[in-house]
Amino acid sequence: MNLDVLVFAAHPDDAELAMGGTIAKLTKQNFKVGIIDVSRGELGTRGTPETRQKEAFQSAIILKTAVRENLSIPDGNIERNKENLCKLVMEIRKYKPKIIFAPYFNDRHPDHIDASLLVKQAMFSSGLAKFKSFDKEVFQDAYRPKKLFYYMQTYTFEPTFIVDITDTFEDKMKAVKAYSTQFHNPRSTEPETFISKPDFLNYIEARSRFYGFQIGKSFGEPFYCEERIEIDPSSFFI
């Protein structure tokens, strides 16, 4: 199955927090979107890899993604080595997305940085005919997506563009809250973390409002591209 969009995330719930509204917007417009979680998040303070996997699938149902996979690269050790590079190249060549998304390359969490650099390297390597990869022992042809876009996590950046998610903000938050072990739950007996504090989800909403306001909408999600993007002027009038 070919995808229109493939989103890479260091951990389950990263994609939802950063661009869940955009994913929902794309799938509602019948674009095929896949999410590839690089690690299982096994070093996370709350929950277990098993519960997070269940939550990831619940979120995928809410967002209506066509694919949700996990590469099981060790959490906290997303190395840029040949083995891990091959895993990402295989996914890109298998699904042949037109566009891929990755974490922004400067962030509070080292895994986000490592995943970002690994995705960029995989996108380039995937287009090299002499870089060999196999899916179930079948040779994969070289393929390179058209664009790589970065999404925002903890650290901010000056966006290249902002997506209006006013119509899908509620879907985004439902997908985020599917990770019930990770976010604020007054009945939880697990230790509090950076993202389990009651104000964290308020922060996610506030940031969506902030970027929405910048484009004259209620909610928005920011993205960055290292390359220039062509814009059709006729789209200004739609």
Biotite code that builds the C-alpha atoms (Angstrom):
import biotite.structure as struc

atoms = struc.array([
    struc.Atom([0.000, 0.000, 0.000], chain_id="A", res_id=1, res_name="MET", atom_name="CA", element="C"),
    struc.Atom([1.327, 3.422, -0.957], chain_id="A", res_id=2, res_name="ASN", atom_name="CA", element="C"),
    struc.Atom([0.787, 6.292, 1.464], chain_id="A", res_id=3, res_name="LEU", atom_name="CA", element="C"),
    struc.Atom([0.427, 9.999, 0.857], chain_id="A", res_id=4, res_name="ASP", atom_name="CA", element="C"),
    struc.Atom([2.047, 10.923, 4.175], chain_id="A", res_id=5, res_name="VAL", atom_name="CA", element="C"),
    struc.Atom([4.321, 9.082, 6.589], chain_id="A", res_id=6, res_name="LEU", atom_name="CA", element="C"),
    struc.Atom([4.917, 10.508, 10.067], chain_id="A", res_id=7, res_name="VAL", atom_name="CA", element="C"),
    struc.Atom([7.929, 9.354, 12.072], chain_id="A", res_id=8, res_name="PHE", atom_name="CA", element="C"),
    struc.Atom([7.856, 9.800, 15.861], chain_id="A", res_id=9, res_name="ALA", atom_name="CA", element="C"),
    struc.Atom([10.443, 8.933, 18.492], chain_id="A", res_id=10, res_name="ALA", atom_name="CA", element="C"),
    struc.Atom([7.787, 7.655, 20.925], chain_id="A", res_id=11, res_name="HIS", atom_name="CA", element="C"),
    struc.Atom([4.094, 6.744, 20.891], chain_id="A", res_id=12, res_name="PRO", atom_name="CA", element="C"),
    struc.Atom([2.075, 9.959, 21.523], chain_id="A", res_id=13, res_name="ASP", atom_name="CA", element="C"),
    struc.Atom([4.681, 12.320, 19.967], chain_id="A", res_id=14, res_name="ASP", atom_name="CA", element="C"),
    struc.Atom([2.845, 12.491, 16.636], chain_id="A", res_id=15, res_name="ALA", atom_name="CA", element="C"),
    struc.Atom([-0.499, 13.170, 18.314], chain_id="A", res_id=16, res_name="GLU", atom_name="CA", element="C"),
    struc.Atom([0.836, 15.947, 20.530], chain_id="A", res_id=17, res_name="LEU", atom_name="CA", element="C"),
    struc.Atom([2.701, 17.684, 17.716], chain_id="A", res_id=18, res_name="ALA", atom_name="CA", element="C"),
    struc.Atom([0.464, 17.211, 14.672], chain_id="A", res_id=19, res_name="MET", atom_name="CA", element="C"),
    struc.Atom([-2.616, 15.176, 15.587], chain_id="A", res_id=20, res_name="GLY", atom_name="CA", element="C"),
    struc.Atom([-4.891, 17.858, 14.160], chain_id="A", res_id=21, res_name="GLY", atom_name="CA", element="C"),
    struc.Atom([-3.044, 17.856, 10.842], chain_id="A", res_id=22, res_name="THR", atom_name="CA", element="C"),
    struc.Atom([-3.178, 14.057, 10.637], chain_id="A", res_id=23, res_name="ILE", atom_name="CA", element="C"),
    struc.Atom([-6.936, 14.117, 11.270], chain_id="A", res_id=24, res_name="ALA", atom_name="CA", element="C"),
    struc.Atom([-7.383, 16.878, 8.682], chain_id="A", res_id=25, res_name="LYS", atom_name="CA", element="C"),
    struc.Atom([-5.531, 14.833, 6.058], chain_id="A", res_id=26, res_name="LEU", atom_name="CA", element="C"),
    struc.Atom([-7.396, 11.587, 6.718], chain_id="A", res_id=27, res_name="THR", atom_name="CA", element="C"),
    struc.Atom([-10.751, 13.411, 6.610], chain_id="A", res_id=28, res_name="LYS", atom_name="CA", element="C"),
    struc.Atom([-9.755, 14.558, 3.133], chain_id="A", res_id=29, res_name="GLN", atom_name="CA", element="C"),
    struc.Atom([-9.134, 10.893, 2.210], chain_id="A", res_id=30, res_name="ASN", atom_name="CA", element="C"),
    struc.Atom([-5.340, 11.103, 2.180], chain_id="A", res_id=31, res_name="PHE", atom_name="CA", element="C"),
    struc.Atom([-3.624, 7.942, 3.362], chain_id="A", res_id=32, res_name="LYS", atom_name="CA", element="C"),
    struc.Atom([-1.483, 8.643, 6.424], chain_id="A", res_id=33, res_name="VAL", atom_name="CA", element="C"),
    struc.Atom([0.796, 6.324, 8.364], chain_id="A", res_id=34, res_name="GLY", atom_name="CA", element="C"),
    struc.Atom([2.578, 6.752, 11.696], chain_id="A", res_id=35, res_name="ILE", atom_name="CA", element="C"),
    struc.Atom([5.838, 4.971, 12.460], chain_id="A", res_id=36, res_name="ILE", atom_name="CA", element="C"),
    struc.Atom([6.860, 5.067, 16.120], chain_id="A", res_id=37, res_name="ASP", atom_name="CA", element="C"),
    struc.Atom([10.609, 4.556, 16.299], chain_id="A", res_id=38, res_name="VAL", atom_name="CA", element="C"),
    struc.Atom([10.672, 3.249, 19.888], chain_id="A", res_id=39, res_name="SER", atom_name="CA", element="C"),
    struc.Atom([8.175, 1.677, 22.291], chain_id="A", res_id=40, res_name="ARG", atom_name="CA", element="C"),
    struc.Atom([8.810, 4.317, 24.961], chain_id="A", res_id=41, res_name="GLY", atom_name="CA", element="C"),
    struc.Atom([9.903, 1.618, 27.386], chain_id="A", res_id=42, res_name="GLU", atom_name="CA", element="C"),
    struc.Atom([11.928, 4.053, 29.514], chain_id="A", res_id=43, res_name="LEU", atom_name="CA", element="C"),
    struc.Atom([8.858, 6.179, 30.211], chain_id="A", res_id=44, res_name="GLY", atom_name="CA", element="C"),
    struc.Atom([8.052, 6.694, 33.886], chain_id="A", res_id=45, res_name="THR", atom_name="CA", element="C"),
    struc.Atom([4.353, 5.915, 33.511], chain_id="A", res_id=46, res_name="ARG", atom_name="CA", element="C"),
    struc.Atom([2.657, 2.979, 31.841], chain_id="A", res_id=47, res_name="GLY", atom_name="CA", element="C"),
    struc.Atom([4.356, 0.076, 30.094], chain_id="A", res_id=48, res_name="THR", atom_name="CA", element="C"),
    struc.Atom([5.350, -0.632, 26.483], chain_id="A", res_id=49, res_name="PRO", atom_name="CA", element="C"),
    struc.Atom([2.282, -2.882, 26.262], chain_id="A", res_id=50, res_name="GLU", atom_name="CA", element="C"),
    struc.Atom([-0.169, -0.247, 27.503], chain_id="A", res_id=51, res_name="THR", atom_name="CA", element="C"),
    struc.Atom([1.380, 2.398, 25.277], chain_id="A", res_id=52, res_name="ARG", atom_name="CA", element="C"),
    struc.Atom([1.039, 0.108, 22.271], chain_id="A", res_id=53, res_name="GLN", atom_name="CA", element="C"),
    struc.Atom([-2.670, -0.362, 23.005], chain_id="A", res_id=54, res_name="LYS", atom_name="CA", element="C"),
    struc.Atom([-3.077, 3.385, 23.429], chain_id="A", res_id=55, res_name="GLU", atom_name="CA", element="C"),
    struc.Atom([-1.267, 3.989, 20.124], chain_id="A", res_id=56, res_name="ALA", atom_name="CA", element="C"),
    struc.Atom([-3.710, 1.728, 18.299], chain_id="A", res_id=57, res_name="PHE", atom_name="CA", element="C"),
    struc.Atom([-6.679, 3.443, 19.978], chain_id="A", res_id=58, res_name="GLN", atom_name="CA", element="C"),
    struc.Atom([-5.310, 6.788, 18.848], chain_id="A", res_id=59, res_name="SER", atom_name="CA", element="C"),
    struc.Atom([-4.807, 5.491, 15.303], chain_id="A", res_id=60, res_name="ALA", atom_name="CA", element="C"),
    struc.Atom([-8.488, 4.552, 15.172], chain_id="A", res_id=61, res_name="ILE", atom_name="CA", element="C"),
    struc.Atom([-9.467, 8.061, 16.263], chain_id="A", res_id=62, res_name="ILE", atom_name="CA", element="C"),
    struc.Atom([-7.185, 9.682, 13.683], chain_id="A", res_id=63, res_name="LEU", atom_name="CA", element="C"),
    struc.Atom([-8.170, 7.110, 11.021], chain_id="A", res_id=64, res_name="LYS", atom_name="CA", element="C"),
    struc.Atom([-4.599, 6.387, 9.982], chain_id="A", res_id=65, res_name="THR", atom_name="CA", element="C"),
    struc.Atom([-4.011, 3.654, 7.418], chain_id="A", res_id=66, res_name="ALA", atom_name="CA", element="C"),
    struc.Atom([-0.848, 2.397, 9.142], chain_id="A", res_id=67, res_name="VAL", atom_name="CA", element="C"),
    struc.Atom([0.534, 2.398, 12.697], chain_id="A", res_id=68, res_name="ARG", atom_name="CA", element="C"),
    struc.Atom([3.808, 0.556, 13.247], chain_id="A", res_id=69, res_name="GLU", atom_name="CA", element="C"),
    struc.Atom([6.593, 0.456, 15.815], chain_id="A", res_id=70, res_name="ASN", atom_name="CA", element="C"),
    struc.Atom([10.235, -0.192, 14.899], chain_id="A", res_id=71, res_name="LEU", atom_name="CA", element="C"),
    struc.Atom([11.198, -1.167, 18.481], chain_id="A", res_id=72, res_name="SER", atom_name="CA", element="C"),
    struc.Atom([14.502, 0.708, 18.377], chain_id="A", res_id=73, res_name="ILE", atom_name="CA", element="C"),
    struc.Atom([15.619, 1.034, 22.032], chain_id="A", res_id=74, res_name="PRO", atom_name="CA", element="C"),
    struc.Atom([14.122, 4.020, 23.836], chain_id="A", res_id=75, res_name="ASP", atom_name="CA", element="C"),
    struc.Atom([16.849, 6.408, 24.960], chain_id="A", res_id=76, res_name="GLY", atom_name="CA", element="C"),
    struc.Atom([19.273, 4.932, 22.441], chain_id="A", res_id=77, res_name="ASN", atom_name="CA", element="C"),
    struc.Atom([18.059, 5.856, 18.959], chain_id="A", res_id=78, res_name="ILE", atom_name="CA", element="C"),
    struc.Atom([21.471, 5.540, 17.354], chain_id="A", res_id=79, res_name="GLU", atom_name="CA", element="C"),
    struc.Atom([22.290, 6.622, 13.817], chain_id="A", res_id=80, res_name="ARG", atom_name="CA", element="C"),
    struc.Atom([23.777, 3.297, 12.797], chain_id="A", res_id=81, res_name="ASN", atom_name="CA", element="C"),
    struc.Atom([23.385, 1.100, 9.707], chain_id="A", res_id=82, res_name="LYS", atom_name="CA", element="C"),
    struc.Atom([20.850, -1.234, 11.323], chain_id="A", res_id=83, res_name="GLU", atom_name="CA", element="C"),
    struc.Atom([18.491, 1.542, 12.401], chain_id="A", res_id=84, res_name="ASN", atom_name="CA", element="C"),
    struc.Atom([18.970, 3.422, 9.137], chain_id="A", res_id=85, res_name="LEU", atom_name="CA", element="C"),
    struc.Atom([17.928, 0.322, 7.206], chain_id="A", res_id=86, res_name="CYS", atom_name="CA", element="C"),
    struc.Atom([14.768, -0.003, 9.293], chain_id="A", res_id=87, res_name="LYS", atom_name="CA", element="C"),
    struc.Atom([13.647, 3.488, 8.334], chain_id="A", res_id=88, res_name="LEU", atom_name="CA", element="C"),
    struc.Atom([14.662, 3.129, 4.701], chain_id="A", res_id=89, res_name="VAL", atom_name="CA", element="C"),
    struc.Atom([12.599, -0.067, 4.471], chain_id="A", res_id=90, res_name="MET", atom_name="CA", element="C"),
    struc.Atom([9.507, 1.798, 5.731], chain_id="A", res_id=91, res_name="GLU", atom_name="CA", element="C"),
    struc.Atom([9.959, 4.661, 3.275], chain_id="A", res_id=92, res_name="ILE", atom_name="CA", element="C"),
    struc.Atom([10.465, 2.309, 0.336], chain_id="A", res_id=93, res_name="ARG", atom_name="CA", element="C"),
    struc.Atom([7.606, 0.053, 1.424], chain_id="A", res_id=94, res_name="LYS", atom_name="CA", element="C"),
    struc.Atom([5.015, 2.823, 1.666], chain_id="A", res_id=95, res_name="TYR", atom_name="CA", element="C"),
    struc.Atom([6.429, 5.332, -0.854], chain_id="A", res_id=96, res_name="LYS", atom_name="CA", element="C"),
    struc.Atom([4.949, 8.418, 0.821], chain_id="A", res_id=97, res_name="PRO", atom_name="CA", element="C"),
    struc.Atom([4.906, 11.691, -1.088], chain_id="A", res_id=98, res_name="LYS", atom_name="CA", element="C"),
    struc.Atom([5.706, 13.612, 2.120], chain_id="A", res_id=99, res_name="ILE", atom_name="CA", element="C"),
    struc.Atom([7.322, 12.613, 5.393], chain_id="A", res_id=100, res_name="ILE", atom_name="CA", element="C"),
    struc.Atom([7.257, 14.344, 8.771], chain_id="A", res_id=101, res_name="PHE", atom_name="CA", element="C"),
    struc.Atom([9.857, 14.152, 11.535], chain_id="A", res_id=102, res_name="ALA", atom_name="CA", element="C"),
    struc.Atom([10.552, 15.796, 14.904], chain_id="A", res_id=103, res_name="PRO", atom_name="CA", element="C"),
    struc.Atom([12.300, 19.164, 14.717], chain_id="A", res_id=104, res_name="TYR", atom_name="CA", element="C"),
    struc.Atom([16.074, 18.698, 14.976], chain_id="A", res_id=105, res_name="PHE", atom_name="CA", element="C"),
    struc.Atom([16.542, 20.736, 18.172], chain_id="A", res_id=106, res_name="ASN", atom_name="CA", element="C"),
    struc.Atom([14.536, 19.707, 21.210], chain_id="A", res_id=107, res_name="ASP", atom_name="CA", element="C"),
    struc.Atom([14.538, 19.108, 24.960], chain_id="A", res_id=108, res_name="ARG", atom_name="CA", element="C"),
    struc.Atom([14.477, 15.319, 24.514], chain_id="A", res_id=109, res_name="HIS", atom_name="CA", element="C"),
    struc.Atom([17.635, 13.785, 22.954], chain_id="A", res_id=110, res_name="PRO", atom_name="CA", element="C"),
    struc.Atom([15.525, 11.005, 21.380], chain_id="A", res_id=111, res_name="ASP", atom_name="CA", element="C"),
    struc.Atom([13.628, 13.609, 19.360], chain_id="A", res_id=112, res_name="HIS", atom_name="CA", element="C"),
    struc.Atom([16.889, 15.007, 18.012], chain_id="A", res_id=113, res_name="ILE", atom_name="CA", element="C"),
    struc.Atom([18.283, 11.560, 17.224], chain_id="A", res_id=114, res_name="ASP", atom_name="CA", element="C"),
    struc.Atom([15.062, 10.484, 15.494], chain_id="A", res_id=115, res_name="ALA", atom_name="CA", element="C"),
    struc.Atom([15.026, 13.687, 13.464], chain_id="A", res_id=116, res_name="SER", atom_name="CA", element="C"),
    struc.Atom([18.568, 13.190, 12.183], chain_id="A", res_id=117, res_name="LEU", atom_name="CA", element="C"),
    struc.Atom([17.918, 9.518, 11.474], chain_id="A", res_id=118, res_name="LEU", atom_name="CA", element="C"),
    struc.Atom([14.798, 10.321, 9.414], chain_id="A", res_id=119, res_name="VAL", atom_name="CA", element="C"),
    struc.Atom([16.673, 12.910, 7.349], chain_id="A", res_id=120, res_name="LYS", atom_name="CA", element="C"),
    struc.Atom([19.457, 10.433, 6.643], chain_id="A", res_id=121, res_name="GLN", atom_name="CA", element="C"),
    struc.Atom([16.919, 7.716, 5.783], chain_id="A", res_id=122, res_name="ALA", atom_name="CA", element="C"),
    struc.Atom([15.072, 9.983, 3.370], chain_id="A", res_id=123, res_name="MET", atom_name="CA", element="C"),
    struc.Atom([18.303, 10.643, 1.477], chain_id="A", res_id=124, res_name="PHE", atom_name="CA", element="C"),
    struc.Atom([19.558, 7.047, 1.592], chain_id="A", res_id=125, res_name="SER", atom_name="CA", element="C"),
    struc.Atom([16.185, 5.731, 0.427], chain_id="A", res_id=126, res_name="SER", atom_name="CA", element="C"),
    struc.Atom([16.744, 7.476, -2.896], chain_id="A", res_id=127, res_name="GLY", atom_name="CA", element="C"),
    struc.Atom([20.122, 5.865, -3.494], chain_id="A", res_id=128, res_name="LEU", atom_name="CA", element="C"),
    struc.Atom([19.944, 2.921, -5.913], chain_id="A", res_id=129, res_name="ALA", atom_name="CA", element="C"),
    struc.Atom([23.109, 1.381, -4.446], chain_id="A", res_id=130, res_name="LYS", atom_name="CA", element="C"),
    struc.Atom([21.727, 1.441, -0.877], chain_id="A", res_id=131, res_name="PHE", atom_name="CA", element="C"),
    struc.Atom([20.220, -2.031, -0.698], chain_id="A", res_id=132, res_name="LYS", atom_name="CA", element="C"),
    struc.Atom([17.228, -3.002, 1.441], chain_id="A", res_id=133, res_name="SER", atom_name="CA", element="C"),
    struc.Atom([14.815, -5.928, 1.463], chain_id="A", res_id=134, res_name="PHE", atom_name="CA", element="C"),
    struc.Atom([11.230, -6.342, 2.645], chain_id="A", res_id=135, res_name="ASP", atom_name="CA", element="C"),
    struc.Atom([10.548, -10.003, 3.457], chain_id="A", res_id=136, res_name="LYS", atom_name="CA", element="C"),
    struc.Atom([13.571, -10.943, 1.329], chain_id="A", res_id=137, res_name="GLU", atom_name="CA", element="C"),
    struc.Atom([12.212, -8.984, -1.648], chain_id="A", res_id=138, res_name="VAL", atom_name="CA", element="C"),
    struc.Atom([14.586, -6.337, -3.018], chain_id="A", res_id=139, res_name="PHE", atom_name="CA", element="C"),
    struc.Atom([13.240, -2.787, -2.667], chain_id="A", res_id=140, res_name="GLN", atom_name="CA", element="C"),
    struc.Atom([13.663, -0.199, -5.399], chain_id="A", res_id=141, res_name="ASP", atom_name="CA", element="C"),
    struc.Atom([15.113, 3.198, -4.545], chain_id="A", res_id=142, res_name="ALA", atom_name="CA", element="C"),
    struc.Atom([12.531, 5.830, -3.691], chain_id="A", res_id=143, res_name="TYR", atom_name="CA", element="C"),
    struc.Atom([12.721, 9.327, -2.218], chain_id="A", res_id=144, res_name="ARG", atom_name="CA", element="C"),
    struc.Atom([9.738, 11.378, -0.936], chain_id="A", res_id=145, res_name="PRO", atom_name="CA", element="C"),
    struc.Atom([9.209, 14.871, -2.343], chain_id="A", res_id=146, res_name="LYS", atom_name="CA", element="C"),
    struc.Atom([9.455, 16.782, 0.935], chain_id="A", res_id=147, res_name="LYS", atom_name="CA", element="C"),
    struc.Atom([10.504, 16.458, 4.564], chain_id="A", res_id=148, res_name="LEU", atom_name="CA", element="C"),
    struc.Atom([8.650, 18.638, 7.058], chain_id="A", res_id=149, res_name="PHE", atom_name="CA", element="C"),
    struc.Atom([9.470, 19.008, 10.765], chain_id="A", res_id=150, res_name="TYR", atom_name="CA", element="C"),
    struc.Atom([6.899, 19.309, 13.540], chain_id="A", res_id=151, res_name="TYR", atom_name="CA", element="C"),
    struc.Atom([7.248, 21.176, 16.827], chain_id="A", res_id=152, res_name="MET", atom_name="CA", element="C"),
    struc.Atom([7.643, 19.452, 20.183], chain_id="A", res_id=153, res_name="GLN", atom_name="CA", element="C"),
    struc.Atom([9.040, 21.258, 23.246], chain_id="A", res_id=154, res_name="THR", atom_name="CA", element="C"),
    struc.Atom([11.367, 23.823, 21.701], chain_id="A", res_id=155, res_name="TYR", atom_name="CA", element="C"),
    struc.Atom([9.810, 26.368, 19.366], chain_id="A", res_id=156, res_name="THR", atom_name="CA", element="C"),
    struc.Atom([10.935, 27.560, 15.939], chain_id="A", res_id=157, res_name="PHE", atom_name="CA", element="C"),
    struc.Atom([9.830, 30.128, 13.385], chain_id="A", res_id=158, res_name="GLU", atom_name="CA", element="C"),
    struc.Atom([7.339, 28.170, 11.249], chain_id="A", res_id=159, res_name="PRO", atom_name="CA", element="C"),
    struc.Atom([7.599, 27.855, 7.500], chain_id="A", res_id=160, res_name="THR", atom_name="CA", element="C"),
    struc.Atom([3.835, 27.293, 7.453], chain_id="A", res_id=161, res_name="PHE", atom_name="CA", element="C"),
    struc.Atom([0.939, 26.724, 9.864], chain_id="A", res_id=162, res_name="ILE", atom_name="CA", element="C"),
    struc.Atom([-1.927, 24.291, 9.283], chain_id="A", res_id=163, res_name="VAL", atom_name="CA", element="C"),
    struc.Atom([-5.438, 25.326, 10.320], chain_id="A", res_id=164, res_name="ASP", atom_name="CA", element="C"),
    struc.Atom([-6.734, 22.553, 12.607], chain_id="A", res_id=165, res_name="ILE", atom_name="CA", element="C"),
    struc.Atom([-9.828, 24.347, 13.859], chain_id="A", res_id=166, res_name="THR", atom_name="CA", element="C"),
    struc.Atom([-12.108, 21.615, 12.527], chain_id="A", res_id=167, res_name="ASP", atom_name="CA", element="C"),
    struc.Atom([-9.955, 18.778, 13.873], chain_id="A", res_id=168, res_name="THR", atom_name="CA", element="C"),
    struc.Atom([-8.671, 20.130, 17.188], chain_id="A", res_id=169, res_name="PHE", atom_name="CA", element="C"),
    struc.Atom([-11.141, 17.976, 19.128], chain_id="A", res_id=170, res_name="GLU", atom_name="CA", element="C"),
    struc.Atom([-9.944, 14.890, 17.222], chain_id="A", res_id=171, res_name="ASP", atom_name="CA", element="C"),
    struc.Atom([-6.374, 15.795, 18.140], chain_id="A", res_id=172, res_name="LYS", atom_name="CA", element="C"),
    struc.Atom([-7.192, 16.031, 21.841], chain_id="A", res_id=173, res_name="MET", atom_name="CA", element="C"),
    struc.Atom([-9.175, 12.771, 21.786], chain_id="A", res_id=174, res_name="LYS", atom_name="CA", element="C"),
    struc.Atom([-6.161, 11.060, 20.231], chain_id="A", res_id=175, res_name="ALA", atom_name="CA", element="C"),
    struc.Atom([-3.843, 12.579, 22.850], chain_id="A", res_id=176, res_name="VAL", atom_name="CA", element="C"),
    struc.Atom([-6.128, 11.543, 25.697], chain_id="A", res_id=177, res_name="LYS", atom_name="CA", element="C"),
    struc.Atom([-6.159, 7.977, 24.372], chain_id="A", res_id=178, res_name="ALA", atom_name="CA", element="C"),
    struc.Atom([-2.787, 7.764, 26.140], chain_id="A", res_id=179, res_name="TYR", atom_name="CA", element="C"),
    struc.Atom([-4.468, 7.617, 29.538], chain_id="A", res_id=180, res_name="SER", atom_name="CA", element="C"),
    struc.Atom([-1.333, 6.324, 31.273], chain_id="A", res_id=181, res_name="THR", atom_name="CA", element="C"),
    struc.Atom([0.767, 9.279, 30.149], chain_id="A", res_id=182, res_name="GLN", atom_name="CA", element="C"),
    struc.Atom([-1.293, 12.346, 30.917], chain_id="A", res_id=183, res_name="PHE", atom_name="CA", element="C"),
    struc.Atom([-3.028, 13.749, 33.980], chain_id="A", res_id=184, res_name="HIS", atom_name="CA", element="C"),
    struc.Atom([-5.230, 11.232, 35.747], chain_id="A", res_id=185, res_name="ASN", atom_name="CA", element="C"),
    struc.Atom([-6.217, 12.047, 39.334], chain_id="A", res_id=186, res_name="PRO", atom_name="CA", element="C"),
    struc.Atom([-6.695, 8.321, 40.025], chain_id="A", res_id=187, res_name="ARG", atom_name="CA", element="C"),
    struc.Atom([-3.177, 7.390, 38.926], chain_id="A", res_id=188, res_name="SER", atom_name="CA", element="C"),
    struc.Atom([-0.706, 6.287, 41.598], chain_id="A", res_id=189, res_name="THR", atom_name="CA", element="C"),
    struc.Atom([2.304, 6.562, 39.284], chain_id="A", res_id=190, res_name="GLU", atom_name="CA", element="C"),
    struc.Atom([4.920, 9.326, 39.666], chain_id="A", res_id=191, res_name="PRO", atom_name="CA", element="C"),
    struc.Atom([4.163, 12.689, 38.117], chain_id="A", res_id=192, res_name="GLU", atom_name="CA", element="C"),
    struc.Atom([6.135, 13.603, 34.989], chain_id="A", res_id=193, res_name="THR", atom_name="CA", element="C"),
    struc.Atom([6.689, 16.611, 32.750], chain_id="A", res_id=194, res_name="PHE", atom_name="CA", element="C"),
    struc.Atom([3.662, 15.679, 30.626], chain_id="A", res_id=195, res_name="ILE", atom_name="CA", element="C"),
    struc.Atom([1.379, 14.273, 33.359], chain_id="A", res_id=196, res_name="SER", atom_name="CA", element="C"),
    struc.Atom([1.019, 17.589, 35.179], chain_id="A", res_id=197, res_name="LYS", atom_name="CA", element="C"),
    struc.Atom([-2.525, 19.003, 34.950], chain_id="A", res_id=198, res_name="PRO", atom_name="CA", element="C"),
    struc.Atom([-1.336, 22.111, 33.091], chain_id="A", res_id=199, res_name="ASP", atom_name="CA", element="C"),
    struc.Atom([0.375, 20.210, 30.275], chain_id="A", res_id=200, res_name="PHE", atom_name="CA", element="C"),
    struc.Atom([-2.767, 19.614, 28.211], chain_id="A", res_id=201, res_name="LEU", atom_name="CA", element="C"),
    struc.Atom([-3.731, 23.240, 28.810], chain_id="A", res_id=202, res_name="ASN", atom_name="CA", element="C"),
    struc.Atom([-0.356, 24.164, 27.350], chain_id="A", res_id=203, res_name="TYR", atom_name="CA", element="C"),
    struc.Atom([-1.014, 22.025, 24.256], chain_id="A", res_id=204, res_name="ILE", atom_name="CA", element="C"),
    struc.Atom([-4.327, 23.825, 23.751], chain_id="A", res_id=205, res_name="GLU", atom_name="CA", element="C"),
    struc.Atom([-2.777, 27.240, 24.356], chain_id="A", res_id=206, res_name="ALA", atom_name="CA", element="C"),
    struc.Atom([-0.033, 26.593, 21.806], chain_id="A", res_id=207, res_name="ARG", atom_name="CA", element="C"),
    struc.Atom([-2.603, 25.481, 19.246], chain_id="A", res_id=208, res_name="SER", atom_name="CA", element="C"),
    struc.Atom([-4.552, 28.675, 19.891], chain_id="A", res_id=209, res_name="ARG", atom_name="CA", element="C"),
    struc.Atom([-1.384, 30.776, 19.612], chain_id="A", res_id=210, res_name="PHE", atom_name="CA", element="C"),
    struc.Atom([-0.442, 29.418, 16.187], chain_id="A", res_id=211, res_name="TYR", atom_name="CA", element="C"),
    struc.Atom([-4.054, 29.464, 15.059], chain_id="A", res_id=212, res_name="GLY", atom_name="CA", element="C"),
    struc.Atom([-4.277, 33.148, 15.933], chain_id="A", res_id=213, res_name="PHE", atom_name="CA", element="C"),
    struc.Atom([-1.260, 33.869, 13.742], chain_id="A", res_id=214, res_name="GLN", atom_name="CA", element="C"),
    struc.Atom([-3.192, 32.724, 10.655], chain_id="A", res_id=215, res_name="ILE", atom_name="CA", element="C"),
    struc.Atom([-6.545, 34.133, 11.735], chain_id="A", res_id=216, res_name="GLY", atom_name="CA", element="C"),
    struc.Atom([-7.944, 30.771, 12.856], chain_id="A", res_id=217, res_name="LYS", atom_name="CA", element="C"),
    struc.Atom([-8.931, 29.256, 16.185], chain_id="A", res_id=218, res_name="SER", atom_name="CA", element="C"),
    struc.Atom([-6.295, 26.502, 16.255], chain_id="A", res_id=219, res_name="PHE", atom_name="CA", element="C"),
    struc.Atom([-3.120, 25.790, 14.294], chain_id="A", res_id=220, res_name="GLY", atom_name="CA", element="C"),
    struc.Atom([-0.082, 23.512, 14.147], chain_id="A", res_id=221, res_name="GLU", atom_name="CA", element="C"),
    struc.Atom([3.347, 24.864, 13.058], chain_id="A", res_id=222, res_name="PRO", atom_name="CA", element="C"),
    struc.Atom([5.828, 23.177, 10.721], chain_id="A", res_id=223, res_name="PHE", atom_name="CA", element="C"),
    struc.Atom([9.300, 23.885, 9.397], chain_id="A", res_id=224, res_name="TYR", atom_name="CA", element="C"),
    struc.Atom([10.955, 23.045, 6.099], chain_id="A", res_id=225, res_name="CYS", atom_name="CA", element="C"),
    struc.Atom([14.648, 23.481, 5.287], chain_id="A", res_id=226, res_name="GLU", atom_name="CA", element="C"),
    struc.Atom([13.821, 23.988, 1.608], chain_id="A", res_id=227, res_name="GLU", atom_name="CA", element="C"),
    struc.Atom([11.798, 26.590, -0.255], chain_id="A", res_id=228, res_name="ARG", atom_name="CA", element="C"),
    struc.Atom([8.146, 25.733, -0.876], chain_id="A", res_id=229, res_name="ILE", atom_name="CA", element="C"),
    struc.Atom([6.316, 26.678, -4.051], chain_id="A", res_id=230, res_name="GLU", atom_name="CA", element="C"),
    struc.Atom([2.906, 28.312, -3.546], chain_id="A", res_id=231, res_name="ILE", atom_name="CA", element="C"),
    struc.Atom([0.207, 28.625, -6.208], chain_id="A", res_id=232, res_name="ASP", atom_name="CA", element="C"),
    struc.Atom([-1.085, 32.239, -5.917], chain_id="A", res_id=233, res_name="PRO", atom_name="CA", element="C"),
    struc.Atom([-4.587, 31.091, -6.910], chain_id="A", res_id=234, res_name="SER", atom_name="CA", element="C"),
    struc.Atom([-4.759, 29.259, -3.572], chain_id="A", res_id=235, res_name="SER", atom_name="CA", element="C"),
    struc.Atom([-4.871, 32.648, -1.829], chain_id="A", res_id=236, res_name="PHE", atom_name="CA", element="C"),
    struc.Atom([-8.435, 33.094, -3.071], chain_id="A", res_id=237, res_name="PHE", atom_name="CA", element="C"),
    struc.Atom([-9.796, 29.691, -2.063], chain_id="A", res_id=238, res_name="ILE", atom_name="CA", element="C"),
])
